[in-house]
Amino acid sequence: MKPAAKILLAATSALLVNTNALAAAFTFTTPTLALPANLGNGLTGQLWTNVNPGTDTLAQAQAIISGGFATANFRSTNIDYPVGPAGSTSVFANYGAVLDATAQATLDNPSILTDDVLNTVMRFAGFFGVQNAGEVWTFHIPSDDGSAVDIQGTRILNNDGIHAFGGPSTTVEFAAPGLYAMNILFFESQPSDWGLEFRGGLGTASPTTALTDRLYTLVDYAAPDDDRLDSIQKIPEPGALSLVGSALLGAFAFLRRR
């Protein structure tokens, strides 16, 4: 082989090695839904409060989520609890002290604001929006205690167990633009500091929690057959309650006349 050809082959091999070294840990090729024209509005936050004090693993937390309706639902613009500088944790006793103004304004069960954060399971559900083909993201999920991130049912980050604030990072490539189903899980079962952050960075950008534009809520964008919607209890509209009441009164009057 000629020296020039050897040099070209060596350079090509080196390029392939470097490309493989930079390959993302996970690749998703087909979005769950088409990308809307508008930017995102956050994820649907869900709380299961006052759960078994022995809930110390993600498997236990998932069983609680699968076993019944969420105690409360709200819109979470960013996954950063408590709100503050990176790495902030909280010793606040209840949700009224840690949920931001948007979360409290959209909360469907305000009674949980006095509930203790201890012995709670959380899920943030919805979609991650990809604007261009081939985007590569770095995701990071530090928490105290356990947490995880799932995209289209694949666990890309696993931060299970009882531990101090911290967690893993990974890289994800999205082959096509669109919405990709996402769940972020969290549980807290120790009477001490707690915290949760979901950070992302596109390309070489440093991961940040300021991801609202890329996050799309479950309740606003999911297809009707998305089984994650089963965790949200349907509350009848006031008008529907009036109709039910009128029907019951009519039935009662009919029975009295008989």
Residue frames relative to the residue before (quaternion, step in Angstrom):
aa qw qx qy qz dx dy dz
M 1.0000 0.0000 0.0000 0.0000 0.00 0.00 0.00
K 0.4915 -0.6718 0.4714 0.2912 3.57 -0.90 0.91
P 0.6286 -0.5658 0.3782 0.3764 3.60 -1.12 0.70
A 0.6444 0.5260 -0.3276 0.4480 3.61 0.95 -0.84
A 0.6538 0.5083 -0.3077 0.4684 3.57 1.04 -0.84
K 0.6256 0.5367 -0.3337 0.4575 3.57 1.06 -0.78
I 0.6468 0.5195 -0.3151 0.4610 3.57 0.98 -0.87
L 0.6569 0.5103 -0.3046 0.4639 3.58 0.97 -0.92
L 0.6545 0.5111 -0.3126 0.4612 3.58 0.97 -0.85
A 0.6509 0.5130 -0.3132 0.4638 3.57 0.97 -0.85
A 0.6579 0.5082 -0.3104 0.4610 3.56 0.96 -0.87
T 0.6477 0.5154 -0.3145 0.4647 3.58 1.01 -0.84
S 0.6456 0.5196 -0.3157 0.4621 3.58 0.97 -0.84
A 0.6502 0.5147 -0.3137 0.4626 3.56 0.97 -0.86
L 0.6399 0.5257 -0.3229 0.4581 3.55 1.02 -0.82
L 0.6523 0.5101 -0.3133 0.4650 3.58 0.98 -0.84
V 0.6364 0.5224 -0.3301 0.4617 3.59 0.99 -0.80
N 0.6720 0.4904 -0.3014 0.4660 3.57 0.93 -0.92
T 0.6325 0.5296 -0.3362 0.4543 3.59 1.02 -0.75
N 0.6629 0.4973 -0.3042 0.4698 3.56 0.96 -0.88
A 0.6300 0.5439 -0.3351 0.4416 3.58 1.05 -0.76
L 0.7207 0.4268 -0.2413 0.4902 3.55 1.14 -0.67
A 0.4168 0.7230 -0.4650 0.2954 3.59 1.26 -0.04
A 0.5124 -0.6527 0.4653 0.3081 3.56 -1.04 0.80
A 0.5667 -0.6097 0.4398 0.3372 3.55 -1.17 0.61
F 0.7829 0.1343 -0.0614 0.6044 3.59 1.15 -0.66
T 0.0881 -0.7760 0.6225 0.0498 3.55 -1.15 0.70
F 0.0893 -0.7718 0.6288 0.0311 3.56 -0.95 0.96
T 0.2541 -0.8341 0.4821 0.0858 3.54 -0.68 1.13
T 0.8033 0.2376 -0.0967 0.5374 3.58 1.03 -0.77
P 0.3636 -0.7489 0.5028 0.2328 3.63 -0.57 1.05
T 0.5743 -0.5848 0.4565 0.3461 3.54 -1.28 0.47
L 0.7902 0.0181 0.0419 0.6112 3.56 1.03 -0.91
A 0.5982 -0.5437 0.4393 0.3918 3.54 -1.28 0.30
L 0.5253 -0.6303 0.4699 0.3255 3.57 -1.16 0.57
P 0.3942 -0.7191 0.5145 0.2505 3.63 -0.74 0.99
A 0.6178 -0.5497 0.4093 0.3855 3.56 -1.26 0.29
N 0.7047 0.4563 -0.2562 0.4791 3.58 1.12 -0.66
L 0.5543 -0.5823 0.4788 0.3528 3.53 -1.31 0.37
G 0.6473 -0.5655 0.3628 0.3599 3.55 -1.25 0.39
N 0.3113 -0.7566 0.5526 0.1588 3.55 -1.34 0.29
G 0.7135 -0.3982 0.2613 0.5138 3.62 1.23 0.17
L 0.4923 -0.6157 0.5116 0.3419 3.55 -1.33 -0.28
T 0.5052 -0.6017 0.5075 0.3537 3.57 -1.26 0.30
G 0.2204 -0.7783 0.5790 0.1020 3.56 -0.58 1.20
Q 0.0462 -0.7976 0.6014 -0.0056 3.58 -0.99 0.87
L 0.1459 -0.7935 0.5888 0.0494 3.55 -1.03 0.87
W 0.0909 -0.7132 0.6905 0.0798 3.50 -1.18 0.76
T 0.1062 -0.8530 0.5105 0.0201 3.57 -0.17 1.29
N 0.8300 0.2219 -0.1800 0.4790 3.53 -1.38 0.40
V 0.2419 0.7833 -0.5316 0.2127 3.57 0.91 0.93
N 0.7494 -0.3720 0.2866 0.4669 3.56 -1.33 0.07
P 0.4682 -0.7038 0.4540 0.2818 3.64 -0.69 1.01
G 0.6630 0.5086 -0.3034 0.4580 3.58 1.22 -0.37
T 0.4013 0.7100 -0.4841 0.3171 3.59 1.22 0.38
D 0.1182 0.8430 -0.5023 0.1521 3.55 0.03 1.36
T 0.7368 0.3442 -0.2245 0.5369 3.62 1.25 0.12
L 0.6167 -0.5472 0.4188 0.3806 3.54 -1.26 0.38
A 0.6026 0.5577 -0.3599 0.4431 3.59 1.08 -0.66
Q 0.6536 0.4904 -0.3104 0.4859 3.59 0.99 -0.81
A 0.6438 0.5217 -0.3225 0.4576 3.58 0.97 -0.83
Q 0.6609 0.5033 -0.3098 0.4625 3.59 0.94 -0.85
A 0.6208 0.5386 -0.3426 0.4551 3.59 1.05 -0.72
I 0.6324 0.5187 -0.3257 0.4744 3.59 1.07 -0.74
I 0.6483 0.5156 -0.3134 0.4644 3.58 0.96 -0.87
S 0.7029 0.4728 -0.2626 0.4619 3.56 0.94 -0.90
G 0.6811 0.5566 -0.2705 0.3912 3.55 1.21 -0.53
G 0.8364 -0.0622 0.0471 0.5425 3.60 1.13 -0.11
F 0.7155 -0.4445 0.3284 0.4273 3.53 -1.36 0.05
A 0.5346 -0.5809 0.5049 0.3490 3.53 -1.25 0.53
T 0.5321 -0.6212 0.4705 0.3310 3.57 -1.13 0.67
A 0.7954 -0.0523 0.0687 0.5999 3.57 1.06 -0.75
N 0.1589 -0.7654 0.6189 0.0772 3.54 -1.29 0.58
F 0.0579 0.7935 -0.6015 0.0723 3.57 -1.10 0.69
R 0.4848 -0.6334 0.5000 0.3374 3.58 -1.28 0.08
S 0.1383 -0.7884 0.5981 0.0382 3.53 -0.80 1.08
T 0.3050 -0.7938 0.4957 0.1766 3.59 -0.30 1.22
N 0.7682 0.0165 -0.0115 0.6399 3.57 1.13 -0.71
I 0.3880 -0.6895 0.5473 0.2730 3.58 -1.16 0.51
D 0.3543 0.7008 -0.5100 0.3509 3.53 0.11 1.39
Y 0.2374 0.7814 -0.5291 0.2303 3.56 0.10 1.32
P 0.4881 -0.3254 -0.7911 0.1733 1.47 -1.34 2.13
V 0.5992 -0.5595 0.4235 0.3855 3.57 -1.19 0.53
G 0.4254 0.6854 -0.5097 0.2992 3.56 -0.91 0.88
P 0.7587 -0.3270 0.2615 0.4990 3.57 -1.26 -0.26
A 0.6615 -0.5011 0.3704 0.4173 3.57 -1.20 0.50
G 0.8038 0.2713 -0.2190 0.4820 3.53 -0.94 0.95
S 0.4162 0.7166 -0.4706 0.3031 3.58 1.26 0.13
T 0.0745 -0.7607 0.6420 0.0603 3.55 -1.10 0.75
S 0.3118 -0.7687 0.5411 0.1382 3.54 -1.27 0.33
V 0.1810 -0.7397 0.6319 0.1443 3.51 -1.25 0.54
F 0.3353 0.7536 -0.5003 0.2634 3.59 1.27 0.28
A 0.4816 -0.7336 0.4186 0.2339 3.55 -0.96 0.89
N 0.8348 0.1589 -0.0586 0.5238 3.61 0.98 -0.63
Y 0.6829 -0.5265 0.3400 0.3754 3.52 -1.33 0.35
G 0.5600 0.6119 -0.3869 0.4028 3.56 1.13 -0.52
A 0.6955 0.4726 -0.2650 0.4719 3.56 1.17 -0.58
V 0.7805 0.3679 -0.1827 0.4712 3.61 1.10 -0.49
L 0.6208 0.5164 -0.3640 0.4642 3.64 1.13 -0.38
D 0.4193 -0.7233 0.4883 0.2504 3.59 -0.84 0.96
A 0.7512 -0.4225 0.2639 0.4331 3.56 -1.33 0.15
T 0.6534 0.5084 -0.3259 0.4564 3.61 0.94 -0.81
A 0.6468 0.5187 -0.3193 0.4590 3.57 0.93 -0.88
Q 0.6935 0.4677 -0.2887 0.4659 3.59 0.86 -0.89
A 0.6519 0.5253 -0.3219 0.4421 3.60 1.02 -0.74
T 0.7474 0.3760 -0.2067 0.5072 3.59 1.12 -0.62
L 0.4154 0.7329 -0.4495 0.2969 3.59 1.28 0.03
D 0.2884 -0.7883 0.5182 0.1636 3.60 -0.79 0.97
N 0.7560 0.2276 -0.1686 0.5901 3.60 1.28 0.03
P 0.1607 -0.8474 0.4990 0.0839 3.60 0.31 1.24
S 0.5242 0.6539 -0.4213 0.3466 3.61 1.14 -0.35
I 0.6133 0.5709 -0.3613 0.4090 3.62 1.15 -0.46
L 0.4773 0.6943 -0.4390 0.3120 3.61 1.20 -0.26
T 0.7027 0.4181 -0.2674 0.5098 3.59 1.18 -0.45
D 0.4893 0.6666 -0.4315 0.3606 3.60 1.28 -0.01
D 0.5169 -0.6277 0.4955 0.3053 3.53 -1.18 0.70
V 0.4825 -0.6615 0.4915 0.2967 3.58 -0.99 0.82
L 0.5518 0.6053 -0.3902 0.4206 3.57 1.17 -0.54
N 0.8260 0.1610 -0.1589 0.5163 3.58 -1.10 0.79
T 0.4684 0.6471 -0.4460 0.4037 3.52 0.81 1.13
V 0.1751 -0.7238 0.6549 0.1286 3.53 -1.24 0.64
M 0.0985 -0.7913 0.6023 0.0378 3.57 -0.99 0.87
R 0.0154 -0.7529 0.6553 0.0591 3.52 -1.28 0.51
F 0.1443 -0.7459 0.6449 0.0831 3.53 -1.06 0.84
A 0.0274 -0.8537 0.5138 -0.0805 3.55 -0.29 1.34
G 0.3959 0.6939 -0.5433 0.2581 3.52 -1.13 0.70
F 0.5961 -0.5618 0.4477 0.3586 3.53 -0.97 -0.91
F 0.3031 -0.7016 0.6111 0.2060 3.52 -1.29 0.55
G 0.2921 -0.7983 0.5099 0.1316 3.55 -0.73 1.11
V 0.1250 -0.7790 0.6133 0.0362 3.56 -0.82 1.08
Q 0.2772 -0.8193 0.4869 0.1218 3.56 -0.60 1.15
N 0.8080 0.1581 -0.0610 0.5642 3.59 1.09 -0.64
A 0.5664 -0.5956 0.4477 0.3523 3.56 -1.12 0.67
G 0.8201 0.2839 -0.2017 0.4541 3.55 -1.07 0.79
E 0.3565 0.7294 -0.5160 0.2733 3.60 1.17 0.27
V 0.1174 -0.7674 0.6275 0.0596 3.57 -1.04 0.87
W 0.1022 -0.8174 0.5669 -0.0089 3.53 -0.69 1.20
T 0.2540 -0.6970 0.6429 0.1907 3.51 -1.27 0.55
F 0.0858 -0.7985 0.5955 0.0175 3.58 -0.76 1.07
H 0.0857 -0.7827 0.6164 -0.0070 3.54 -1.11 0.85
I 0.0635 -0.8151 0.5758 -0.0071 3.62 -0.89 0.93
P 0.0304 0.7931 -0.6065 0.0475 3.61 0.19 1.19
S 0.1216 0.7963 -0.5827 0.1079 3.58 -0.99 0.80
D 0.0980 -0.7164 0.6845 0.0931 3.49 -1.47 0.19
D 0.5306 -0.3451 -0.7381 0.2335 1.81 -0.67 2.42
G 0.8931 -0.0482 0.0399 0.4455 3.56 -0.85 -1.09
S 0.0272 0.7917 -0.6089 0.0405 3.55 -1.19 0.65
A 0.0397 -0.7813 0.6224 0.0254 3.55 -1.32 0.27
V 0.1943 -0.7442 0.6237 0.1392 3.55 -1.31 0.39
D 0.0792 -0.7815 0.6187 0.0126 3.56 -0.88 1.05
I 0.0677 -0.7575 0.6474 0.0490 3.57 -1.06 0.82
Q 0.8347 -0.0907 -0.0057 0.5431 3.55 -0.69 1.19
G 0.7445 -0.4371 0.2140 0.4571 3.56 0.93 0.94
T 0.6236 0.5095 -0.3467 0.4810 3.61 1.25 -0.04
R 0.3529 -0.7335 0.5405 0.2130 3.58 -0.78 1.00
I 0.1360 -0.8184 0.5562 0.0487 3.57 -0.45 1.20
L 0.7792 0.1323 -0.0840 0.6069 3.59 1.22 -0.46
N 0.0504 -0.7940 0.6054 -0.0228 3.56 -0.81 1.07
N 0.0469 0.7991 -0.5903 0.1040 3.55 -0.49 1.27
D 0.1040 0.8669 -0.4773 0.0995 3.53 1.03 0.96
G 0.7195 0.4978 -0.3304 0.3540 3.51 -1.39 0.23
I 0.5592 -0.5615 0.4924 0.3599 3.50 -1.45 0.01
H 0.2584 0.7731 -0.5373 0.2165 3.59 -0.58 1.10
A 0.5982 -0.5365 0.4519 0.3875 3.52 -1.35 0.21
F 0.7125 -0.4642 0.3080 0.4265 3.56 -1.30 0.29
G 0.4615 0.6238 -0.5239 0.3513 3.54 -0.85 1.10
G 0.1234 0.8151 -0.5610 0.0755 3.56 -1.23 0.16
P 0.6310 -0.5871 0.3848 0.3303 3.55 -1.34 0.28
S 0.2766 -0.7058 0.6221 0.1959 3.51 -1.47 0.17
T 0.0051 0.7790 -0.6262 -0.0310 3.55 -1.28 0.34
T 0.3538 -0.7106 0.5610 0.2348 3.55 -1.33 0.16
V 0.0959 -0.7924 0.6024 0.0023 3.54 -1.07 0.87
E 0.1656 -0.7643 0.6164 0.0917 3.54 -0.99 0.91
F 0.1701 -0.7637 0.6177 0.0797 3.56 -1.00 0.92
A 0.3487 -0.7933 0.4661 0.1782 3.57 -0.46 1.24
A 0.8087 0.1541 -0.0540 0.5650 3.59 1.08 -0.63
P 0.5329 -0.6103 0.4657 0.3559 3.60 -1.12 0.54
G 0.4118 0.6894 -0.5289 0.2745 3.56 -1.20 0.58
L 0.5572 -0.5671 0.4782 0.3733 3.53 -1.36 -0.24
Y 0.1400 -0.7837 0.6039 0.0392 3.55 -0.87 1.04
A 0.4808 -0.6900 0.4578 0.2883 3.59 -0.69 1.11
M 0.0145 -0.8089 0.5854 -0.0533 3.55 -0.90 1.01
N 0.0293 -0.7549 0.6546 0.0275 3.54 -1.17 0.77
I 0.0989 -0.7487 0.6518 0.0698 3.55 -1.08 0.78
L 0.1431 -0.8094 0.5683 0.0375 3.59 -0.65 1.14
F 0.0340 0.7878 -0.6134 0.0445 3.55 -1.18 0.64
F 0.0174 0.7752 -0.6308 -0.0294 3.56 -1.16 0.59
E 0.1189 -0.7655 0.6305 0.0485 3.54 -1.22 0.64
S 0.0953 0.8288 -0.5426 0.0978 3.57 -0.59 1.12
Q 0.6334 0.5097 -0.3444 0.4694 3.59 1.23 0.29
P 0.4443 -0.7129 0.4759 0.2606 3.61 -0.90 0.90
S 0.5339 0.5772 -0.4339 0.4399 3.57 0.48 1.22
D 0.7849 -0.2815 0.2193 0.5065 3.59 -1.24 -0.33
W 0.0162 -0.7753 0.6307 0.0295 3.55 -1.19 0.56
G 0.1243 0.7911 -0.5940 0.0761 3.56 -1.21 0.44
L 0.0561 -0.7825 0.6200 0.0142 3.56 -1.26 0.51
E 0.0634 0.7695 -0.6338 0.0464 3.54 -0.98 0.92
F 0.1135 -0.7392 0.6568 0.0963 3.54 -1.13 0.73
R 0.0452 -0.8213 0.5674 -0.0382 3.53 -0.54 1.23
G 0.0103 -0.7955 0.6059 0.0008 3.54 -1.14 0.68
G 0.0523 -0.7896 0.6110 0.0212 3.55 -1.16 0.68
L 0.3329 -0.7512 0.5406 0.1808 3.58 -0.83 1.01
G 0.8347 0.0704 -0.0771 0.5407 3.57 -0.81 1.01
T 0.8055 -0.2374 0.2004 0.5045 3.55 -0.76 -1.06
A 0.4406 0.7063 -0.4557 0.3151 3.60 1.26 0.04
S 0.5239 -0.6265 0.4756 0.3269 3.58 -1.10 0.70
P 0.5161 -0.6488 0.4552 0.3246 3.61 -0.91 0.85
T 0.0329 -0.7912 0.6097 -0.0350 3.55 -1.03 0.93
T 0.5000 -0.6368 0.4877 0.3266 3.57 -1.23 0.39
A 0.5661 0.6125 -0.3813 0.3987 3.62 1.24 -0.28
L 0.2554 0.8039 -0.4796 0.2420 3.55 0.46 1.29
T 0.2460 0.8266 -0.4893 0.1295 3.60 1.25 0.17
D 0.6706 0.5309 -0.3084 0.4164 3.60 0.86 -0.95
R 0.7178 0.4311 -0.2407 0.4909 3.60 1.19 -0.52
L 0.6603 0.4970 -0.2956 0.4792 3.60 1.27 -0.14
Y 0.0940 -0.8001 0.5925 -0.0017 3.58 -0.90 1.02
T 0.4689 -0.7315 0.4267 0.2511 3.57 -0.69 1.13
L 0.5882 -0.5786 0.4518 0.3393 3.50 -1.23 0.66
V 0.7168 0.4883 -0.2770 0.4136 3.58 0.75 -1.04
D 0.7248 0.4438 -0.2526 0.4625 3.60 1.08 -0.59
Y 0.8160 0.3053 -0.1183 0.4764 3.58 1.05 -0.69
A 0.5475 0.6391 -0.4076 0.3544 3.63 1.14 -0.34
A 0.4994 -0.6040 0.5262 0.3299 3.53 -1.22 0.57
P 0.6465 -0.5623 0.3436 0.3844 3.63 -1.07 0.63
D 0.7159 0.4472 -0.2654 0.4659 3.60 1.08 -0.60
D 0.3877 0.7021 -0.4974 0.3306 3.61 1.23 0.28
D 0.3575 -0.7893 0.4523 0.2112 3.60 -0.37 1.20
R 0.5167 0.6250 -0.4332 0.3933 3.61 1.18 -0.13
L 0.5776 0.5899 -0.3689 0.4270 3.58 1.21 -0.46
D 0.5482 0.6394 -0.3912 0.3711 3.61 1.19 -0.42
S 0.6329 0.5501 -0.3317 0.4322 3.58 1.20 -0.40
I 0.6474 0.5004 -0.3134 0.4819 3.59 1.28 -0.16
Q 0.3400 -0.7629 0.5187 0.1826 3.55 -0.54 1.19
K 0.3635 -0.7362 0.5326 0.2056 3.55 -0.83 1.01
I 0.1653 -0.7792 0.6009 0.0670 3.55 -0.75 1.12
P 0.4370 -0.7168 0.4656 0.2799 3.64 -0.58 1.07
E 0.5150 -0.6209 0.4953 0.3224 3.55 -1.13 0.70
P 0.6421 -0.5431 0.3669 0.3977 3.62 -1.12 0.60
G 0.6450 0.5279 -0.3279 0.4446 3.59 0.98 -0.78
A 0.6411 0.5205 -0.3200 0.4644 3.53 1.06 -0.78
L 0.6272 0.5311 -0.3334 0.4621 3.57 1.04 -0.76
S 0.6311 0.5311 -0.3339 0.4562 3.58 1.02 -0.78
L 0.6531 0.5138 -0.3158 0.4579 3.57 0.96 -0.86
V 0.6415 0.5132 -0.3246 0.4687 3.56 1.00 -0.83
G 0.6535 0.5185 -0.3144 0.4531 3.56 0.95 -0.87
S 0.6526 0.5104 -0.3149 0.4630 3.58 0.95 -0.85
A 0.6457 0.5216 -0.3229 0.4547 3.56 0.99 -0.82
L 0.6580 0.5054 -0.3122 0.4627 3.57 0.98 -0.83
L 0.6441 0.5112 -0.3239 0.4679 3.58 1.00 -0.80
G 0.6465 0.5243 -0.3209 0.4519 3.57 1.01 -0.81
A 0.6467 0.5091 -0.3132 0.4739 3.54 1.03 -0.85
F 0.6498 0.5200 -0.3235 0.4502 3.59 0.97 -0.82
A 0.6464 0.5134 -0.3174 0.4666 3.59 1.00 -0.86
F 0.6337 0.5360 -0.3294 0.4500 3.58 1.00 -0.83
L 0.6700 0.5016 -0.3033 0.4555 3.56 0.92 -0.88
R 0.6449 0.5206 -0.3313 0.4510 3.61 1.05 -0.73
R 0.6578 0.5154 -0.3298 0.4392 3.58 1.06 -0.68
R 0.6075 0.5865 -0.3618 0.3951 3.58 1.14 -0.56
